Amino acid sequence: MLDLLFKKKPVLLLFVLFPILCGSIIMPETDFLEDSKVVPGKLEFIRDSVRFEVTGTIPIESALSPKNPKINVLLKSSENSLLFEALELTKNVGDYSYNQSFTLAYEPWMEGAFLEIQFFQGKKALDEPYQKKVLARGVITTPLLAKVGKVNYDEPIPQVGLFISTGIMDTDLSRSKEFLIKFDAGSSTIKMNSANTQAIADLKTFLTENSSVLSFKITGVQSPETAEGSSSKLGMDRAEAVNRLLKESNISIRDSLLEVSSRWNDWFDFRLLLREYEKISTQRKDQYYAVLLNELDYQTQSQALRKISGFNQVASDLFPNLRVAKIEVVAKPLLGLNQAQSMILQKALEQSNGNSELDMADWAIAGETTPRLEDKAKIYSKMTELFRSVIPYNNLAVVKMRLAQRTLDQEAKDALWKEANELLYQAAKIDTNPYVLHNQGQIMVLQGKTWEAYKKLSDASVLTRNDNFLRYNESLRGALDILRGDYKLATLRFNYNYTEPKDFFNKGLAYYLAKDFANASLSFEESVMAGRNYGYGFYGLAMIAAESGQAEVALLQLDRAIHSSELLYQKALVDPIFEEIRSTDEFFQIFRPAASKKEN
C-alpha cells in the first residue's frame, strides 16, 4: 500500500525523507561551546569578591541550526551552587555572540567550585543542557592565607592582643644563644680543650642570668667531608655525647624542654655559615644560593656546588666548623614579686574592700609575671577596682581575647569578644591609647570586620613610634592590606626584624601577590628557617615553583606543607595554582602517605 502510494506521489516520498536528510546533512554534530572561555583563565579572589568575564560564540550553520539557543553559567561545588540568569545573545550573520562580566561576593564554598557553561536549544524548557563545558576549576584564594590570628584546629593557637607592659617582661627579655661543642673529624668524643671548656662556662653563665628556659636544643652536625662517615649515626652520637656532658656538668634541663637530634646530608648549616663568610663576592655567594635553594636532592646539590669556582677554598674554611654539636637555648630572666609581696597580693585578692598595700606597679608586675590566664584575670579585675588606669582594662581585655582563642564554641567566643570590647571601651574613655586601638582592631579582624579593623590599626600606628608595638601592629595591618588587595603597600608594612614564622610568611605572601618572586622566595625561606614544622613557608615556596613551571620542586615543597597542616592538605587538593600538576600521578603520590596515616 505504501509502495503504491509513493509510486503515485513521489513528492510525498521526498517530503517524508526531507527531515531525515536535514538531520544528517544540515544538523551535523557541532561543538557549540568550542570557543567559550573565561577571563581570567583561573578565577581569583580579589578584595572580597570574584570577578570574571565569559565570552564566546554559537555558530549558525543553517536556517535550522541552532534552534532557540540559550546559554547558562553555573558555579557549583559539592555543597552549594549558583545559577546565573541566561546570557544575553547577540545574533550576527554567522553566529550568536555573548560577552558578560560577573562580580560575586566571595563565599568559602566557592574555593572548590567549578564554573560551567551550558548550551540549551529548542522551544521547550529542558532540565539537562544539550552541551556543557567546564571553564574553570576552583578559585585562587591565596590572599586568604594571610595569618591574622584565626585559629585552625590542627595548628598552634595564635597569640592575639597586646598587653600594656611595665617593661619587665618585654619580648626582648627572651634571649636566644648558640653554643658550639667542637669535635675532631669522624669523632664523637668530646675533648675538653679551651674552646669546649669556654663554651660550657658561657652556657652556665647564660643560664644563671636567664633561668627561665623556654627551649633547649642539642643538634649533632656532620661535615660533608669523607672523614665524617657515610651515615647519620655520627651526628646523633655527638648530640648524645653533649647531652651526657651537660648532666656531668650539673646543667639540668627538663625533659619537656629538651630536644636532641642530628642533621646529615643537609646543607642547612653550611648555608648559615656562608652568610657570614666574607672571602667571596656577593655574586659568587648568589651562585651558591642558587644551588642551595633549588630544593634538589643532597647529592645533586653537592655535585653542583663542587663545580663552582673556588669551592675547595670555601670548603676548607667552612667544613671544619660543621664538625660540631649545636646547643641552642631560648631563655629569659625569672622576674616577679618577692615572697612578702606575693603574700600581700594574695590577701588583697581575697578581700572585698578597695584597699591594697601594693602600688600599681607591683600589681602590674604581678599580672605580667603570672603565667596562667585565669590568674591574670583575677589580678587585672581587682586592679580595675583599685586604680583608674588604662592598663588593667586593656590587659583584662587581652586575657578575654586569648581565652576566646581557646574555645571552639562560637557562642562562647562571641561572648568573650563582647566582654573584651566593653573593657576596651572603658579603657578608651580614660585615655586614647595605641594598645587599646590595636586590640579593638584585632577583635574586629577575628569577627571578619576587615575594613573597620584597618581604620583602628591605622589610628594606632599614628600614636606611637615604639618599635616593639609597631612590629606587631604593622604586621597585622600588612596582613589586612593583603586581604584588601593592596599588595605593594603590604610589602612596606613588614620592614621590621621578625622572629615568628607567621610574620615571615605574611611578608612572603605580600611579595608573592605583588609578583616580586625573588623577595617572596627569601621571605618564605626565612619562615621555614624560623619554624621548620610551620608548613606555610613550604606552601609559599611550592606556589613560587608552580608559578615558574618547576613541577618537581613544587611537589617537594608541597609534600612538606600538606603533612604539617590539615588546612593546607585540603587546600592543595583544590588550589588552581597547582592545576597543571594535579593531573599527574606524582601529585597524588604525596597525598597517599597522609591518607594512610589518618586511617591508622
KAMO-V834803 format. One record per helix or strand. SS is the DSSP state (@ for helix, = for strand). FROM is the first residue (numbers start at 1). TO is the last residue. Records with the same first field share a line. If there is no record, write none. Layout:
BEGIN
SS = FROM-TO + FROM-TO
END
This chain:
BEGIN
@ = 2-8 + 10-26 + 108-112 + 142-145 + 171-173 + 194-209 + 226-228 + 233-248 + 268-276 + 282-292 + 298-306 + 311-322 + 339-350 + 360-369 + 373-386 + 390-405 + 410-430 + 434-446 + 450-462 + 467-484 + 487-493 + 501-513 + 517-530 + 535-547 + 551-562 + 566-574 + 576-582 + 585-599
= = 37-39 + 43-46 + 49-59 + 62-62 + 65-65 + 70-76 + 81-83 + 90-91 + 95-105 + 114-120 + 131-137 + 139-140 + 175-182 + 212-221 + 258-263 + 324-332
END
